[in-house]
Amino acid sequence: MRSFPDDLAQAQLEWSATYRQLAARPGRTELRRRLYRLSTRLYFHPYWQQRRPHPAAWQDLRDHGRPEGPASERSGS
């Protein structure tokens, strides 16, 4: 797994938590707005200006935001 800047990793953790909250309570405008703001912060983070994001990098970042950890750790690989 690659290393991400702390603020980018934190934003992903917050995005994942907000997404789970919205899934549990659909229709919450404040959660949808927060998810949109976090998505923008993730997508336009300066980290991606230095290296073009590709699907594997996005997946690594998303795995970082999951409470159960990366998929490779969940599967025992």
C-alpha positions in Angstrom: 0.0 0.0 0.0 1.3 3.4 -0.9 1.8 6.3 1.5 -0.6 9.3 1.4 -0.3 12.7 3.0 -2.0 12.9 6.4 -4.6 15.4 5.3 -5.5 13.4 2.2 -5.8 10.2 4.3 -7.9 12.0 6.9 -10.2 13.4 4.2 -10.7 9.9 2.9 -11.5 8.6 6.4 -14.1 11.4 6.8 -15.5 10.7 3.3 -16.0 7.1 4.2 -17.6 7.8 7.5 -20.0 10.4 5.9 -20.9 8.0 3.2 -21.8 5.3 5.7 -23.9 7.8 7.7 -25.7 8.9 4.5 -26.4 5.3 3.6 -27.9 4.8 7.0 -30.0 8.0 6.8 -30.7 8.8 3.2 -32.0 12.2 2.2 -29.9 14.1 4.7 -29.0 17.3 2.9 -26.2 18.2 5.3 -24.6 14.8 4.8 -24.8 15.1 1.0 -23.2 18.5 1.1 -20.4 17.3 3.4 -19.8 14.4 1.0 -19.6 16.7 -1.9 -17.1 19.0 -0.1 -15.0 16.1 0.9 -15.1 14.6 -2.6 -13.9 18.0 -4.0 -11.1 18.1 -1.4 -10.0 14.6 -2.3 -10.1 15.1 -6.0 -8.3 18.4 -6.1 -5.7 17.7 -3.4 -2.2 18.9 -4.3 -0.9 15.3 -4.0 -2.6 14.5 -7.3 -0.9 17.4 -9.1 2.5 15.7 -8.7 1.3 12.3 -9.9 -1.7 11.7 -12.1 -4.2 9.5 -10.3 -5.0 6.2 -11.7 -7.5 3.6 -10.6 -5.1 1.7 -8.4 -4.1 4.8 -6.5 -7.8 5.7 -5.9 -8.4 2.1 -4.7 -5.5 2.3 -2.3 -6.8 5.6 -0.9 -10.4 4.2 -0.6 -9.0 1.1 1.1 -7.2 3.3 3.6 -10.6 4.9 4.5 -12.3 1.6 5.3 -12.7 0.7 9.0 -11.7 -2.9 8.3 -8.5 -1.9 6.5 -7.3 -2.7 3.0 -8.8 -5.5 1.0 -5.5 -7.4 1.0 -5.6 -7.5 4.9 -9.2 -8.5 4.9 -8.6 -11.5 2.6 -5.5 -12.6 4.5 -3.2 -12.1 1.6 
